[in-house]
Amino acid sequence: MQMTERDGAMLAWLSVVRIADMSALRFALAGQAGASAPVSERRVRQWVARLIDMGLLERERVSLKGDSIVWVARRWNGVKRPQLLGQMTRHELTVAAVSARYLTYGFSWERDRKPFSLFEHQTDGVARRGEEVDFVVVELTAKTPARYQLIFQSHTFRLRESETARVVYLCSPEAARTVRREAARWMPVEVLPRLVVLEVIDVRGRIAMEPDQLWTDSEAADLLHLQEGDSIEA
């Protein structure tokens, strides 16, 4: 078996998000093929099985989400096996699911830069498409008001660095209420419209509602040329 260009792109993406479940892989595989609709579960299983046979992926089923979790084998990126039962597992899986959806809209996904100081906040990922930049945060539970002061001051600084950037919060309903309240308290009115807060995550960390509002006003429709049911090879 030979590794394809898309295999390499998927492994690179997985190296960034660290872990992903099968649902996220459906969107990511579609995005790497330039498609709008997620590929079928059968095609995902075929792709995962092929890369496991090649020694490039590892997989485990855990009770946390009732689905198989996949990560890049150590022989590919030198990273040791993730702790799947750690506190951050649910959050990382949700970030991967969000990232995969960005891929279907023609965005790239990368890690945010490490903070330069204690006053800078590192987001969960950066989505880029041309001059468009989204600093993305997955907020499953609300933080303390004191932490939000520093976080939103950091967001304000970065938004002022770029005229095309947004800060996007994808939240549980409870977290969204807190984020909106604290953002209005700490962000200046001139940058506040570039903060997007969506209630699309349920209490288990699953995407309960597709965040389509993120791309409603963009030119994404021109990029999504494959419709659901079109053939995408695994």
Buried (B, 14 or more C-beta within 10 A) or exposed (E): EEBBEBBEBBBBBBBBBBBBBBBBBBBBBBBBBBBBBBBBEEBBBBBBEBBBEBEBBBBEEEEBBEBBBBBBBEEBBEEEEBEBEEEEBBBBBBBBBBBBBBBBBBBBBEBBEEEEEEEBBEBBBBBBBEEBBBBBBBBBEBEEEEEBEBBBBBBBEBBEEEEEBBBBBBBBEBBBBBBBEBBEEBBEEEBBEBBBBBBBBBEBBBBEEEBEEBBEEBEBEEBBEBEEEEEBEB
